[in-house]
Amino acid sequence: MVRPATKKEVAGYLQEQHARSQRKAAVLVGTSSSVLRFKPVKSEEGLTKRLRELAAQRPRFGYRRLHVLLQREELVQNHKKTYRLYKQEKLHLRPQKAQAPDQSRTRGTADTFHLQRAVDDGLRP
């Protein structure tokens, strides 16, 4: 199996040396012309590194707040890219444990409710 990069090199050779059009070179190589026109996406290493640094500095920030910080530094414009990198780097927040209610407060509230109801019913003077 030949990689698209290799096919692109061979098609370039056909275009230069044998005066073939891009479309004809693509057919001869056995690929589509869009593969030959494809430009690779730039690396996101700098963005990923900065996202990790910000997440380490501010561990309770989620991807939305980190995205705002990255926007201020003009590193990213798309929130979907920030979310994808955030998940890819496994920076997501752990859910907080729910705290049990204070028993002294709930007991006092329930007693007051029952006493008030008893007074309203005329059972107690």
CORDAKA-V815645 format. One record per residue. N is the residue number from 1. RES is the residue in one letter. OMEGA is omega in radians with two decimals (999 if undefined). BURIAL is 1 if it has 9 or more other C-alpha atoms within 8 Angstrom, else 0. D_FIRST is the distance of its C-alpha to the first C-alpha in whole Angstrom. Layout:
N_RES_OMEGA_BURIAL_D_FIRST ; N_RES_OMEGA_BURIAL_D_FIRST
This chain:
1_M_-3.10_0_0 ; 2_V_-3.13_0_4 ; 3_R_3.12_0_7 ; 4_P_3.13_0_10 ; 5_A_3.11_0_12 ; 6_T_3.10_0_10 ; 7_K_3.14_1_11 ; 8_K_3.10_1_14 ; 9_E_-3.13_0_15 ; 10_V_3.13_1_14 ; 11_A_3.08_1_16 ; 12_G_3.09_1_19 ; 13_Y_3.12_1_19 ; 14_L_-3.13_1_20 ; 15_Q_-3.07_1_22 ; 16_E_-3.00_0_24 ; 17_Q_-3.04_0_24 ; 18_H_3.07_0_24 ; 19_A_3.07_0_26 ; 20_R_3.06_1_24 ; 21_S_-3.14_0_24 ; 22_Q_-3.14_1_22 ; 23_R_3.13_0_21 ; 24_K_3.11_0_21 ; 25_A_3.13_1_18 ; 26_A_3.13_1_16 ; 27_V_-3.14_1_17 ; 28_L_-3.13_0_16 ; 29_V_3.12_1_13 ; 30_G_3.12_0_12 ; 31_T_3.11_1_12 ; 32_S_-3.12_1_16 ; 33_S_3.11_1_18 ; 34_S_3.08_0_19 ; 35_V_-3.13_1_15 ; 36_L_-3.13_1_17 ; 37_R_-3.06_0_20 ; 38_F_3.05_0_19 ; 39_K_-3.13_0_21 ; 40_P_-3.13_0_20 ; 41_V_-3.13_0_23 ; 42_K_-3.09_0_25 ; 43_S_-3.14_0_26 ; 44_E_-3.08_0_28 ; 45_E_3.14_0_29 ; 46_G_3.13_0_33 ; 47_L_3.14_1_33 ; 48_T_-3.14_1_32 ; 49_K_-3.13_0_34 ; 50_R_3.09_0_37 ; 51_L_3.11_1_37 ; 52_R_3.13_1_37 ; 53_E_3.14_0_40 ; 54_L_3.13_1_42 ; 55_A_3.10_1_41 ; 56_A_3.11_0_43 ; 57_Q_-3.06_0_46 ; 58_R_-3.02_0_46 ; 59_P_-3.12_0_45 ; 60_R_3.11_0_47 ; 61_F_3.04_1_45 ; 62_G_-3.07_0_42 ; 63_Y_-3.12_1_39 ; 64_R_-3.13_1_42 ; 65_R_3.07_0_44 ; 66_L_3.10_1_42 ; 67_H_3.12_1_40 ; 68_V_3.11_0_44 ; 69_L_3.11_0_44 ; 70_L_3.10_1_40 ; 71_Q_3.13_1_42 ; 72_R_3.09_0_45 ; 73_E_3.14_0_43 ; 74_E_3.10_0_41 ; 75_L_-3.06_0_37 ; 76_V_3.09_1_36 ; 77_Q_-3.00_0_37 ; 78_N_-3.12_0_35 ; 79_H_-3.14_1_37 ; 80_K_3.09_0_33 ; 81_K_3.11_0_31 ; 82_T_-3.14_1_34 ; 83_Y_3.14_1_34 ; 84_R_3.12_0_30 ; 85_L_3.13_1_31 ; 86_Y_3.10_1_34 ; 87_K_-3.10_1_32 ; 88_Q_3.14_0_29 ; 89_E_3.12_0_31 ; 90_K_-3.13_0_33 ; 91_L_-3.03_1_37 ; 92_H_-3.08_0_38 ; 93_L_3.03_0_42 ; 94_R_3.14_0_43 ; 95_P_3.13_0_46 ; 96_Q_3.11_0_49 ; 97_K_3.10_0_52 ; 98_A_-3.14_0_54 ; 99_Q_3.12_0_58 ; 100_A_3.13_0_61 ; 101_P_3.13_0_63 ; 102_D_-3.05_0_67 ; 103_Q_-3.10_0_69 ; 104_S_-3.14_0_72 ; 105_R_-3.09_0_71 ; 106_T_-3.13_1_70 ; 107_R_-3.14_0_73 ; 108_G_-3.14_0_76 ; 109_T_-3.12_0_74 ; 110_A_3.13_0_75 ; 111_D_-3.13_0_78 ; 112_T_3.14_0_79 ; 113_F_-3.11_0_78 ; 114_H_3.10_0_80 ; 115_L_-3.14_0_83 ; 116_Q_3.13_0_83 ; 117_R_3.13_0_82 ; 118_A_3.11_1_85 ; 119_V_-3.13_1_88 ; 120_D_3.14_0_87 ; 121_D_3.12_0_87 ; 122_G_-3.13_0_91 ; 123_L_-3.12_0_90 ; 124_R_3.14_0_91 ; 125_P_999_0_94
